[in-house]
Amino acid sequence: MNLDLKPAGAGDWLVPDWPAPENVRAVFTTRQGGVSNIPYDSMNLGDHVGDARAHVDANRVLLARATGVRSVFLKQVHGSEVALLDTAVADGQQADACVTTRRQLACTIMVADCLPVLLCTEDGSVVAAAHAGWRGLAGAGRGGVLESIHASIDTSYEPLRQQVRTLPTMKIIAWLGPCIGPTAFEVGREVKAAFETVQPEAARCFTAIGAGKYLANLSGLARLRLQALGITQIYGNDGSAPWCTAGNASRFFSHRRDAGTGGNGFGTTGRMAAAIWRD
């Protein structure tokens, strides 16, 4: 199946093919194009997984050179906190999502199975990124990471609309990047219950495989949450095999594949990044 992605010219990095405004740019890095050694080969951007710091720094420089902007790297904890980014913010702020109205500053999320969600307003005045593993996505009640980022985009957009009366009512478009796919993401019944409590229709994103275990469709669950927020323009990951981080070892890092039992023998893996910014 053909992915709605285009090569970005750095290794085999990906550029979303979505109807974002002309001033909005985005990229998803793969494991190719960097300097790290096995098992982080080669474009590892995570500074918390055991890779040599010099290699991580060099890879982050390569990302900055390729995009022409500064990426802000968060300390992600599978929660729903949102960082509001400006030019003074430092790397390492604890949050699982970020939003900005500033130009030339990239909202950046690191992943190695979790779902990266990139968002922007239809007029291109606000951009955002979210790290959506199942815990952050499910949240507590309706307080998941996508609900938090939606509220933060709204908060950032409204002052702009008040200043520029010609701005329309806020509309958001979203792109879902690669993540662990629905044939590889095994979860327990507590995960299924966490989603069904909020959205009973989430049941269709789980396939029973016996003994209280299920295969979960993470991108499908994210689509349901986004649609409930009124976001209907959703592009990218459709749950098919080419989008699966676990199933495409030459292209993607995967925590479950590489760090789990019977993984790559090193017990760890690298991190890719999804970044979005305003030109």
C-alpha positions as CSV (number, residue, x, y, z in Angstrom):
1,M,0.0,0.0,0.0
2,N,1.3,3.4,-0.9
3,L,2.0,5.7,2.1
4,D,1.0,9.4,1.8
5,L,4.6,10.4,2.4
6,K,7.4,11.8,0.4
7,P,11.2,11.5,0.9
8,A,12.7,14.5,2.6
9,G,16.2,14.3,1.1
10,A,17.9,13.2,4.4
11,G,18.3,9.4,4.5
12,D,14.8,8.2,4.0
13,W,13.1,10.7,6.2
14,L,9.4,11.4,5.6
15,V,7.5,14.5,4.8
16,P,3.7,14.4,5.4
17,D,1.6,14.7,2.3
18,W,-1.3,16.6,3.8
19,P,-3.0,19.9,3.0
20,A,-1.2,22.0,5.5
21,P,-0.8,25.8,4.8
22,E,2.3,26.8,2.8
23,N,4.0,28.3,5.9
24,V,3.7,25.0,7.8
25,R,6.5,22.5,7.4
26,A,6.9,19.0,9.0
27,V,9.2,16.0,8.9
28,F,9.4,12.5,10.4
29,T,12.9,11.1,10.8
30,T,13.7,7.5,10.4
31,R,16.6,5.5,11.7
32,Q,18.7,6.4,8.6
33,G,20.9,9.4,8.0
34,G,22.8,9.8,11.3
35,V,26.1,8.9,13.0
36,S,25.2,6.5,15.9
37,N,26.5,3.0,16.2
38,I,24.6,-0.3,16.7
39,P,21.9,-0.6,18.2
40,Y,21.2,3.1,17.7
41,D,22.1,3.0,14.1
42,S,22.1,5.6,12.9
43,M,19.8,8.6,13.4
44,N,19.1,8.2,17.1
45,L,17.8,11.5,18.6
46,G,17.1,10.3,22.1
47,D,19.5,11.3,24.9
48,H,18.0,9.0,27.4
49,V,18.5,5.6,25.8
50,G,22.2,4.9,26.4
51,D,23.7,6.2,23.2
52,A,26.9,8.3,23.3
53,R,26.0,11.9,23.9
54,A,28.3,13.1,21.2
55,H,26.4,11.0,18.7
56,V,23.0,12.3,19.9
57,D,24.3,15.9,19.7
58,A,25.6,15.3,16.2
59,N,22.3,13.8,15.0
60,R,20.4,16.7,16.5
61,V,22.7,19.1,14.5
62,L,22.0,17.1,11.4
63,L,18.2,17.5,12.0
64,A,18.7,21.3,12.5
65,R,20.7,21.6,9.3
66,A,18.1,19.6,7.3
67,T,15.1,21.6,8.6
68,G,16.8,25.0,9.0
69,V,15.1,25.4,12.4
70,R,15.6,24.6,16.0
71,S,13.8,21.6,17.4
72,V,12.8,21.7,21.1
73,F,13.2,18.3,22.7
74,L,10.9,17.4,25.6
75,K,11.3,15.0,28.6
76,Q,8.4,12.8,27.7
77,V,6.7,10.8,30.5
78,H,3.5,9.3,28.8
79,G,1.3,12.0,30.3
80,S,-0.8,14.8,29.0
81,E,1.1,18.0,29.9
82,V,1.6,20.5,27.1
83,A,4.6,22.8,26.8
84,L,4.0,26.3,25.3
85,L,7.2,27.0,23.3
86,D,8.9,30.3,22.7
87,T,12.4,31.1,21.7
88,A,13.7,31.1,25.3
89,V,12.5,27.6,26.2
90,A,15.2,25.0,26.8
91,D,15.3,21.3,26.0
92,G,14.2,18.9,28.7
93,Q,10.9,20.5,29.8
94,Q,8.6,17.7,31.1
95,A,5.7,17.4,28.8
96,D,4.2,15.0,26.2
97,A,3.0,17.7,23.8
98,C,3.9,21.2,22.7
99,V,2.4,24.1,20.8
100,T,3.8,27.3,19.4
101,T,2.8,30.4,17.4
102,R,6.5,31.3,16.9
103,R,8.2,31.0,13.5
104,Q,11.3,28.9,13.0
105,L,10.8,26.9,16.2
106,A,9.9,23.2,15.8
107,C,7.5,21.4,18.0
108,T,9.2,18.0,18.3
109,I,8.2,14.6,19.6
110,M,10.4,11.5,20.0
111,V,9.0,8.1,19.3
112,A,9.9,4.4,19.0
113,D,6.4,2.8,18.8
114,C,4.2,5.5,20.3
115,L,2.1,7.5,17.9
116,P,3.3,11.0,16.9
117,V,0.5,13.4,16.1
118,L,1.2,16.6,14.3
119,L,-1.4,19.4,14.2
120,C,-1.9,22.9,12.8
121,T,-4.6,25.4,12.4
122,E,-6.0,25.6,8.9
123,D,-4.7,29.2,8.6
124,G,-1.2,28.2,9.7
125,S,-1.0,30.4,12.8
126,V,-0.5,27.6,15.3
127,V,1.4,24.3,15.2
128,A,1.6,21.5,17.7
129,A,2.9,18.0,18.3
130,A,1.8,15.2,20.6
131,H,3.3,12.0,21.9
132,A,0.5,9.5,22.0
133,G,1.3,6.2,23.6
134,W,-1.7,4.4,25.0
135,R,-1.4,5.9,28.5
136,G,-1.3,9.5,27.2
137,L,-3.9,8.9,24.7
138,A,-6.4,7.3,27.1
139,G,-5.7,9.8,29.9
140,A,-7.9,10.0,32.9
141,G,-11.5,10.4,31.8
142,R,-11.4,12.9,28.9
143,G,-8.1,14.3,30.0
144,G,-5.8,12.6,27.5
145,V,-2.9,14.2,25.6
146,L,-5.0,15.0,22.5
147,E,-7.7,16.7,24.6
148,S,-4.9,18.7,26.3
149,I,-3.2,19.8,23.0
150,H,-6.6,20.8,21.5
151,A,-7.3,23.0,24.5
152,S,-3.8,24.5,24.2
153,I,-4.1,25.2,20.5
154,D,-7.4,27.0,21.2
155,T,-5.8,29.0,24.0
156,S,-3.0,30.1,21.6
157,Y,-5.3,30.8,18.7
158,E,-7.9,33.0,20.4
159,P,-5.6,36.0,21.1
160,L,-4.5,36.0,17.5
161,R,-8.1,36.0,16.4
162,Q,-8.9,38.9,18.7
163,Q,-5.9,40.9,17.2
164,V,-6.7,40.0,13.6
165,R,-10.4,40.1,13.2
166,T,-10.2,38.5,9.7
167,L,-9.0,35.2,11.1
168,P,-11.7,32.5,10.8
169,T,-13.0,30.3,13.5
170,M,-10.3,27.8,14.5
171,K,-10.1,24.7,12.4
172,I,-7.4,22.1,13.0
173,I,-5.9,19.5,10.7
174,A,-3.9,16.5,11.9
175,W,-1.3,14.0,10.6
176,L,-0.6,10.7,12.3
177,G,2.9,9.3,11.9
178,P,4.3,5.7,12.0
179,C,3.7,3.8,15.2
180,I,3.4,0.2,16.4
181,G,0.7,-1.4,14.2
182,P,-2.5,-3.3,15.0
183,T,-0.9,-6.7,14.3
184,A,1.9,-6.1,16.7
185,F,0.6,-4.0,19.7
186,E,-0.5,-6.5,22.3
187,V,-2.3,-5.1,25.4
188,G,-4.3,-6.3,28.3
189,R,-8.0,-5.9,29.1
190,E,-7.2,-2.9,31.3
191,V,-6.1,-0.9,28.2
192,K,-9.2,-1.8,26.3
193,A,-11.4,-0.8,29.3
194,A,-9.5,2.6,29.6
195,F,-10.6,3.6,26.1
196,E,-14.1,2.0,26.2
197,T,-15.0,3.9,29.4
198,V,-14.6,7.2,27.5
199,Q,-15.7,6.0,24.0
200,P,-17.7,2.7,23.8
201,E,-17.0,2.7,20.0
202,A,-13.3,2.2,20.8
203,A,-14.1,-1.5,21.1
204,R,-13.7,-1.9,17.4
205,C,-10.0,-0.9,17.7
206,F,-9.3,-4.1,19.7
207,T,-9.0,-7.7,18.4
208,A,-9.2,-10.4,21.0
209,I,-6.3,-13.0,20.9
210,G,-7.2,-14.9,24.0
211,A,-6.5,-15.0,27.7
212,G,-7.5,-11.4,28.3
213,K,-5.1,-10.2,25.6
214,Y,-5.9,-8.0,22.6
215,L,-4.2,-6.4,19.6
216,A,-4.8,-2.6,19.7
217,N,-5.0,-0.2,16.8
218,L,-3.3,2.9,18.2
219,S,-3.8,5.1,15.2
220,G,-7.5,4.1,15.0
221,L,-7.9,5.0,18.7
222,A,-6.3,8.4,18.0
223,R,-8.6,9.0,15.1
224,L,-11.6,8.4,17.3
225,R,-10.3,10.9,19.9
226,L,-9.6,13.5,17.3
227,Q,-13.0,13.1,15.7
228,A,-14.7,13.5,19.1
229,L,-12.9,16.9,19.4
230,G,-14.3,18.0,16.0
231,I,-11.1,17.4,14.0
232,T,-12.2,15.6,10.9
233,Q,-9.3,16.3,8.5
234,I,-7.0,13.5,9.7
235,Y,-4.2,12.2,7.4
236,G,-1.3,9.8,7.6
237,N,-1.3,6.4,9.4
238,D,-4.2,4.2,8.5
239,G,-3.0,1.2,10.4
240,S,-1.7,-0.6,7.4
241,A,1.6,-2.6,7.5
242,P,4.0,0.1,6.0
243,W,3.2,2.4,8.9
244,C,4.2,-0.2,11.6
245,T,7.4,0.6,13.4
246,A,7.7,-2.9,14.8
247,G,7.3,-4.5,11.4
248,N,9.8,-2.4,9.4
249,A,13.1,-2.9,11.1
250,S,15.3,-1.3,8.5
251,R,13.4,1.9,8.5
252,F,12.1,2.4,12.1
253,F,13.2,2.0,15.7
254,S,10.8,0.0,17.8
255,H,11.0,-0.3,21.5
256,R,8.9,-3.5,21.7
257,R,10.7,-5.2,18.9
258,D,14.3,-4.2,19.8
259,A,14.2,-3.9,23.6
260,G,11.8,-6.7,24.5
261,T,12.4,-10.4,25.0
262,G,14.1,-11.8,21.9
263,G,14.8,-8.3,20.6
264,N,18.1,-7.1,19.2
265,G,20.2,-8.5,22.0
266,F,21.1,-5.0,23.3
267,G,17.9,-4.4,25.3
268,T,17.5,-0.9,23.9
269,T,16.9,1.1,20.7
270,G,16.9,4.6,19.4
271,R,14.3,7.3,19.0
272,M,12.9,9.0,15.9
273,A,11.4,12.4,15.8
274,A,8.3,14.1,14.4
275,A,8.7,17.9,14.0
276,I,6.4,20.7,12.8
277,W,7.1,24.4,12.5
278,R,6.0,27.7,10.9
279,D,8.3,29.2,8.3
